[in-house]
Each structure stands twice: as C-alpha cells, then as structure tokens.
Amino acid sequence: MATQARTQRTHFGYEAVGEDVKQGKVNEVFSGVAWRYDLMNDLMSAGMHHSWKDHLIDKLRPRPGMHLLDVAGGTGDIAQRFLRAGGSEVTVCDINESMLTQGKRRMTDANLPGDKHWLLGNAEALPVEDRRFDAYTIAFGIRNVTRIDRALAEAYRVLKPGSPFFCLEFSHPQGNALKKIYDAYSFRIIPKIGKLVTGDEDAYRYLVESIRIFPDQEQFASMLRDAGFEHVSYTNLTGGIVALHTGWKL
C-alpha cells in the first residue's frame, strides 16, 4: 500500500512527476518569482486580471461581519479587494512563505480596516476547524494543487452551511480562432516575458502548461458537485480564457 502511494503520478505542467514531489517543485516556482509576481500578472494579462478579480468580488458581495478564507492568496489581491468592498475579516492561506511575505507587506502598505490573518498551509489539509468561514475564494491557485479533489473537500469542510465557494481560474477559450491566438501568445510570449522580468523562463513555461492541462469548465463544475457543492455554475470571462466557478455548501 505504501509503495503504491509513493509511485502515484501527477502532472507538473506537461511533465509527469510523483505526487510526493509536485508540491516542492511548485514551491520552487513561486519562491523564485514572488518578488515580481504582481508585475508579471499585469504584463501577462495586459492588466485584465484586475477586472477578473473585481468581477469575483462583485459576485461575492462582501458585507460587514463576513469572514473570508482566501486560499493560495499569495500577495493579497483578493484580500485587499474584499476589505475595500466592505468585508470585515480575511484569512489568507498560502503554502508558500515568500508569497505570504509579499502579501503582508502589501497589506501593511494599503493600511486597510478589518481583521487580517496570515496562514501558512496546504489547500489539501487546511489547518483550521470545520465550518469556520462565511466564504472561500481561490484565484489562479487551484491548478497548482496536487490533488484537486482533496482541496475541494477541504473547502467544503471549512465553510459554514449556506456559504459560497468561488474559484477564479484560467480555463479553456471558446472558439477555434481565440484558442489559436491564445496558444501562440501563451507559449511564445509569456515565458519570454517571464525571463525578461524575473529571469526565470522555465517557471512561466510551467504556468502556461499547467493552464492547458487543467480540467475544462464542465469537468471542473462536475468536480465541485462531486465534492458536495450545490447550485454549481460558472461564468466565462474574456471568451473563456478565465472562468469564475461558484458553488454553495447548503
């Protein structure tokens, strides 16, 4: 039984690796680019990631008294938007300490009201009690998780009954013309931008590959239902380049 667990395979981009080594490789990627992560997001998406995140917050409708868990919260973009929109308390969880360090610094600079907590932890085994949070968000992080089904089960566990799950993630563009343009840009341009800005072309090649192997919109919606979420739906943004997935723990 133990031997079988050690030999279980998964994907690190297009590379097949053992499940026990993927998280370490992902950590290396984000530790290396944390200091330029926000700038790279601006360059790679031509600034569109701001509107995608704003759309998530608009749908979430933060309110006084709401406590959000933002997983893979990295540099705090979602957390800051949540507090600015009226949320009262946010816990940012990320497995990478370098990303959390950047998030804390940016949050201090923003000087926003509300309670802020920073948690070093794995989305597959969240170090928090059951039924604690009023909402769960994960933006551009779920595809880096080794076992997505476990992360979704954890999301369901830590939410209070009647609370929403929101996942913003790169997805599968709709229409052949858009797919061709997007593929050309992703594989030819993004790694070169990564090399120019961070000095790490391989990290951004992995990120592009991780997008391509992520389940499509319908497949991921099915995974949410399997995890127990109800009223599952998704909205394609920018022609399906990004999708906002939602589900409810009832």
Secondary structure, 3 states (H helix, E strand, C coil): CHHHHHCCEEEECCEEEEHHHHHHHHHHHHHHHHHHHHHHHHHHHCCHHHHHHHHHHHHHCCCCCCEEEEECCCCCHHHHHHHHCCCCEEEEEECCHHHHHHHHHHHHHHCCCCEEEEEECECCECCCCCCCECEEEEECCHHHCCCHHHHHHHHHHHECCCEEEEEEEECCCCCHHHHHHHHHHHHHCHHHHHHHHHCCHHHHHHHHHHHHCCCCHHHHHHHHHHCCCEEEEEEEEHHHCEEEEEEEEC
